[in-house]
Amino acid sequence: MRKGQRTGESICLDGVYLEPALERDLLNRLSRLEGHIRGIRKMLEEHKSCDDILIQVAAVKAAVNQAAVRLIEGHMETCVAESVEAGEGEQALVRLKGALATLLSQF
């Protein structure tokens, strides 16, 4: 699949292949995260309890981690699998390892 090409079930943009359902799920998760962040900001502005704010920050962190997990799963099911089928599995594995190393260094 070429950059920017669209197939019946997946979207390829800048090397990222996502099933439409996963893309919608991730967009919904990110929208909820934006709202949650705004809520935390409001709590801070209203001088709410530090304990309560930290609990909300932990919830956001967990939600971001879950979004990352879903993205990794989708990535492996689509672009990594497609690269393997195209005989480019080694390059896909190198890219996946790099992305995972970056992600895991942030956990």
C-alpha positions in Angstrom: 0.0 0.0 0.0 1.4 3.4 -0.9 1.5 6.5 1.3 -1.9 8.1 1.5 -3.6 5.1 -0.2 -7.0 4.1 1.1 -8.2 0.5 1.0 -11.6 -0.9 1.9 -10.8 -1.7 5.5 -7.7 0.3 6.5 -6.3 3.8 6.1 -2.6 4.4 5.3 -1.4 7.9 6.1 2.3 8.6 6.6 3.0 4.9 7.3 0.2 4.5 9.9 -2.4 1.9 9.0 -5.5 1.8 11.2 -8.8 0.1 10.8 -11.6 2.6 10.7 -13.2 1.3 13.9 -9.9 1.6 15.8 -9.4 5.1 14.5 -12.8 6.1 15.7 -12.1 4.5 19.1 -8.9 6.3 19.4 -10.4 9.6 18.4 -13.2 9.1 21.0 -10.6 8.2 23.7 -8.6 11.4 22.9 -11.7 13.5 23.0 -12.6 12.2 26.4 -9.0 12.8 27.5 -9.2 16.4 26.3 -12.3 16.8 28.5 -10.7 15.2 31.4 -7.6 17.4 31.1 -9.9 20.5 31.0 -11.6 19.1 34.2 -8.2 18.8 36.0 -7.3 22.3 34.9 -10.6 23.6 36.4 -10.0 21.7 39.6 -6.6 23.4 39.9 -8.1 26.8 39.2 -10.8 26.2 41.8 -8.1 25.2 44.4 -9.5 21.6 44.8 -7.6 19.1 47.0 -4.2 18.1 45.7 -5.1 14.5 46.5 -8.2 14.7 44.3 -6.2 16.3 41.5 -3.5 13.6 41.7 -6.2 11.0 41.5 -7.5 12.6 38.3 -4.0 12.9 36.9 -3.5 9.1 37.5 -6.8 8.4 35.7 -5.6 10.4 32.7 -2.3 8.6 32.7 -4.1 5.2 32.8 -6.4 6.4 29.9 -3.4 7.5 27.8 -1.7 4.1 28.5 -4.8 2.3 27.3 -4.9 4.4 24.1 -1.3 3.5 23.5 -2.0 -0.2 24.0 -4.9 0.0 21.5 -2.7 1.8 19.0 0.0 -0.8 19.4 -2.4 -3.6 18.9 -3.9 -2.0 15.8 -0.4 -1.2 14.4 0.7 -4.9 14.8 -2.6 -6.2 13.3 -2.3 -4.0 10.3 0.9 -2.3 9.2 3.3 -4.8 10.9 1.4 -7.8 9.5 1.2 -6.1 6.1 5.0 -5.5 6.1 5.6 -9.1 7.1 3.4 -10.3 4.2 5.3 -7.9 1.8 8.6 -9.4 2.9 9.6 -6.3 4.9 9.1 -7.8 8.4 12.6 -7.0 9.6 12.2 -3.3 8.9 8.8 -3.3 10.5 10.2 -5.0 13.6 13.0 -2.4 13.9 10.4 0.4 13.7 8.1 -1.3 16.2 11.0 -1.9 18.6 12.0 1.8 18.4 8.4 3.0 19.0 8.0 0.6 21.9 11.3 1.7 23.4 10.1 5.3 23.3 6.7 4.5 24.7 8.0 2.3 27.5 10.6 4.9 28.5 7.6 7.2 29.3 5.6 4.7 31.5 
